[in-house]
Amino acid sequence: MDLIFLQLLTGLAGASTLFLVAAGLTVIFGVTRVVNFSHGSLYMLGAFIAWSLLSRLPREPEYFVLGVLGAAVATAAIGAVLEVVLLRRIYRAPELLQLLATFGVVLVVQDVALWIWGAVDLSLSRPRWLRGAVEIAGLRFPFYDLVLIVVGPAVLGGLLLLFHRTRWGLLVRAATQDRDMVAALGVDQRVLFTSVFALGAGLAGLGGALALPQGSANLNMDLSVIAEAFVVVVVGGMGSLGGAFLAALLIGVLQAFGIALVPKITLVLVFLVMAAVLVVRPHGLLGKPQAMARGEVEALAPIRQAGPALQLLGAVALVLAILAPFVAGPYLLSVLTEAAVAVLFAASLHVMMGPGGMASFGHAAWFGVGAYAAAFAAKGLGAEMAVGLLLAPFAAGGLALLVGAFVVRMSGVYLAMLTLAFAQIAWAVAFQWVEVTGGDNGVLGVWPDSWAADKPTMYWLALLLCVGGALVLRRALFAPFGFALRATRDSALRAEAIGLDAHRLRLAAFVLAGAGAGLSGAVFAYAKGSVFPTYMAIPHSVDALVMVLLGGVQTMAGPVVGAVTFTVLQSWLLMGDFWRIKLGLLIIALVLAFPTGIAGAAAAAWDRWRGRAA
């Protein structure tokens, strides 16, 4: 009983820190509708700034409070600058484009933090009062954890008073419902949105500063906390502060008991909780269906086929790709092979995101399943490469069929987060099932057959399979299936009225996307000769999102252009120092310059030129 009580208190302390980060994310999304992927970066900056302040201040409690509040205020100021400089320009853009821009911010902040504070973890030496303990029911409990337990409900109460008892809070809640009507009443939305973003950023900084005495400030804090923060927000219900607090309590307590009772499950416990909640309550514990705020713009559907000129351009590019081994060296061939794999990986995700209208944060799961299927065929069965390449899309597509039965009932961020949950579960299985997958050491020796062992032949095989697979997906999207899928996305009620089964069509698109990603994973496994759990990790799923959004969701050529551009840029920038800040700034610049993606902007320019010529 004593252990249960102690673990409960520990869970409540962890829940408070998690709630602070999730509360900031909830406040920002509730008003601006921005899915802020850089929120974890603000949390990380709060920890680093707190370390810089607290390590120089006297050790008394009042100076600790002053340092923590100073870090929160500094992070709020950084958030306000971020909103003014970047996010204010893309409020009317689709949510996923905003996600891409904030991902660029994550890359920039990581290298800025590396430049200022270095790569070494920075821990705060605790003063005596922070190392003390309090006796509760005969048990000694850390005093600082008790402070954290009090901070969470105090912040929640303060936020509720702020939003329900002040004029500013009234305006914020009104903007959440109808921002255009608030503007018509003479309220300056720019100032309102900046203040909201500053508040959310300050809460993230406060959470990072309070987490510092229990750990250290490091460059991995941003991505580790943002996934859990998103889970809390989604489980509680998008835009619901009470839901976020309830979800933080649930997840914090379950994590505390999970660490004590089943340590291996802690890697995916939060995602298991999210999957279970969303299957039962698709909009979270206290959430409501999110209607699009008036004035927001949806992404246009890719409808038209490419004209003769664009088809000729594509044919020329394909011929040049086929001839590349005659002039390219080994390193360039490796990059081009990765680009070919990325083309099919991005094209498979585009099947869901474009015509299907289903964003996925866990598309790398199917890529990894295909890679492990090829590894199992090569190492477990001793089969030829053709067997592994054939097994991969069926394995990935079959698993996608099982997962899709739960996923495709949802939409928007909830659907995307549920795909993330299943992807993290798959990653945890690959990471911990050492006897089969090799765990973190991976599966080595997944080599192609002797006839494809040299780099040029392997490149041509990757080009054939991946570009061929992308063309098959493109053909499916211009078949009656593709037009029916777009009809269900644009108007599900009208589509069902004419006899279309929206659920089956979305499920078919989900399976098709999974099979395509699985084939790309198998090709990548044979090209690299090994398979690792990182193939399924969150950063790889983010890469696929970046590729599709960089090229443009509105065109069929978008994922191809985005995949090639992202792979070449990443390979080129990796050769220098501080490559993240270069890639991040480039992504932000492309988002601002080409809101519809590179291919989308090129198609629009082509249409304008044709119009003038006509």
Beta strands, then each sheet from edge to edge (+ up, - down):
strand 1: 133-136
strand 2: 139-142
strand 3: 443-444
strand 4: 530-531
sheet 1: 1+ 2-
sheet 2: 3+ 4-
end
